[in-house]
Amino acid sequence: MPEHVIFGLDPLWLSTALLILTYAAIMSEKINRAVVALLGAGLMICLGVLTQEQAVHGVDFNTIALLTGMMILVNITRKSGVFQYVAYWAARKAGGVPWKLLIMLTLVTAVLSALLDNVTTVLLLTPVTLLVARELDVPAYPFLFAEIFASNIGGTATLIGDPPNILIGSAIGLSFNDFVQNLAPVVGVLIALQVMALHAIWGKKLRTNPDAQRSIMAIEPADAIKEPGLLVSSLGVLFAVLAGFVTARQTGLEPGTIAMFGAAVLMFLYVRRHPGADQSHKVQDIFGEVEWVTIFFFIGLFMVVAGVEHAGLLEHLAHGLVDVTGGDRNFTAIVILWASAVLSAIIDNIPFVATMIPLLKSMTPAMGGTEGVMPLWWALSLGACLGGNGTLVGASANLTVAGLAEREGVHFKFLTYLKLAFPLMLGTIAVAHAYLYFWFLD
C-alpha cells in the first residue's frame, strides 16, 4: 500500500476519486482524452498514490510496443496501395451495396481477430473501411462500430485473440484448441446476432447514390497497386509477424517484441535503397503517421489504473465478487461473468484479469479440482473480452479504431458510442450467461 500519500489521505479513496474524475473528464469530451489520461497519471504520482517507478511499471509496454509496431507496419504497407486494392475488391464483391459490405466487414473482422489478435485486425481493416466508405459516399461510423464489436467478439474465441485470454491460458496451461473448443461456439452465435442487430439498426439507413455505386464498380482493384516491390516486402514481413504471433507460445517471444522487430525490418527494407538524407526524411514521415494520441492515452490510462490497483481497489473488488456468492460454483461463475463484463468496460481488463487469476487458482480445491473450477475461467474470459465492447475505453481495439478514424475526420464521441454499445454488450453477456449455464454448469 502507498505510504506517502499527501496530507495522509486514504490511498484507496484518493485513487478511486482520481479514477472517477479521469473518466468523467473523458466522458465530457471537453478536453482531449490523451491530455486527461496524462493529467490523471501525473496526479496519481504527485499526490503520492504511486511512485514514478510504480507508475512506469504499471504501463503495459507489451501493448504499447504491439500498437506502435503494427501502426508502423500498416503505415508503410499502405504506401503500396494494397489497402485501396482490398477496399475496391470488397466493395465490388458487395455489389456496391452498403449493408452487404457491413456484413462482409463484420465477418472478416471476426475471423481475423480470432486468428491474429483484435488490435492487429482493426489496424489493418480501419484504413480500408475509411477508404471504401468515402468512395461509396456513406458514413464510416456504422462500419467502424461493427468492426470494434466484431473484433472483441471474434478475439474471444482463441488463445491469441485478446490479451485476457493470453493471461488466462498462460496461467493454467490452456492451449489454442482449448479456447476454440469451449468458446468458439458461443462466439459464432454472437457474431450472427451482431449481424442481425446492426442490420436492423443501420442496414436500411445505409444508402449510396447511384453515381458513387457505378463509379466504384467500374474501378479495377489491381490499378490501385502503386509499388509492387513494396507490396511484396510488406506482405512478406506482415506474414512473418503474424506467424510470430501464432507461434509466440513456442518461441517465448512477446507480441510487442514481434511487432517492433517486424516494423524495424520493414523500415530497413523501405529506406535501404535511398541516400542518408532521404532515409531520415522517410523515417520521420513514418513515425509522424503513428497515432501518438492513442499511444499516450494508453500510457496515461495504464498509470491511472495502476494507481487504483496499487491502492488495493481491484483486489477488494475481486474478493468481493467471490464473497457475495457464498462459495456456490454456479453462482460464482455467473457473478464473475457479469461483474467482469461491467468492470472491463470501465477499467482496463488486463489488470483486472491479472488480479482474478490467483484468486481463482486459490479456489480450485474448494471447487472440486481443476475440472470443477473451469467454468469460472471461461466466465472470466467471456466477461473480460466481451465487456470491452461496452465503452470506448473498454478495450485496446476500440481506442485504436477511434484514434485512426478521428485522424480522418470521423468523430467517435464517448457518450454516443456508450448509448448503443453498452446495451448491445449486455445483450452479448446475456447470451454468454445462457451458454455457460447450459454448457458448463450443473
Summary of the structure (lengths in Angstrom):
residues: 442
radius of gyration: 22.1
end to end distance: 39.9
largest distance: 69.8
contacts: 1601
relative contact order: 0.15
helix: 78%
strand: 0%
